[in-house]
C-alpha cells in the first residue's frame, strides 16, 4: 500500500499542473465520468451534507456544489496542502466559498464524532490510500443511516487488445508526457502503476461488503477505463 507521507509530497509537487494534465491525459473524458456520478450523489429536492474525500484540486467538489440544493454543503478533504491551495483559489474564482469548505486531513482518522454526511465521494483517490479498509470503515462511521458512498476510480479494460494498448499508453507514453509537463516523471510512473495494481471489480465490491456496505454495485464507463462503485450504509 502507498505511504501517506510520500503520497502527500508527490501530490504537493504536481499540484500546479495537475488539472491540465488530468484533462489532457484523459482526453477530457473524466468530466463525463464525474457528471454521471453526480446522478448518484445529488438530491436536488433537499439539503445534503456531502464529504468529498481526496478532493484534490476541487473539480468534483465544485461540480457537486453547482448542482446541489441551495441549502447543501460540500466539505473537501485532502491529505495534500498543495492540492487544497489550488482548490481554494478555484472555489473563490467560482464564487462558491459559502457552499464549499476545505479541510486538510487523513480519511483513516476523520474528526467528526458520528454520522453527519448524506453522501461521501472519492473521485480517483481510493487507490492511493494507505489503509483502504480503515478508510472505508471510517467513512461508514460518518455516513448517516441510508447514506451512500460513491467512488470513481480508473480501471483496466477487460478486452485483451484494449487492455494491451491501455497498458502501453499508461506505462510508456503517460510518464513521458506527465514528466515533461510537471517535471516529475516518477509521479507519473507511480500513477499508472497504482491503477494497474488496484483490485478488479469483483474483488473490490466484495471488499466493500466486507467493510460493512450494503447494496454494493458498480458500473463500467468508457469500455472499463473507469468504474463507479456505490455502497450504502444500512438504514
Secondary structure, DSSP 8 states (H G I E B T S, - for coil): ---HHHHHHHHHHHGGGHHHHHHHHTTTHHHHHHHHHHHHH--TTS--EEEEET-TTSHHHHHHHHHS-TT-EEEEEES-HHHHHHHHHHHHHHT-TTTEEEEE--TTS---SS--EEEEEEES-GGG-S-HHHHHHHHHHHEEEEEEEEEEEE---SSHHHHHHHHHIIIIIHHHHHHHHHS-HHHHHHHHHHHHTS--HHHHHHHHHHTT-EEEEEEEEGGGTEEEEEEE---
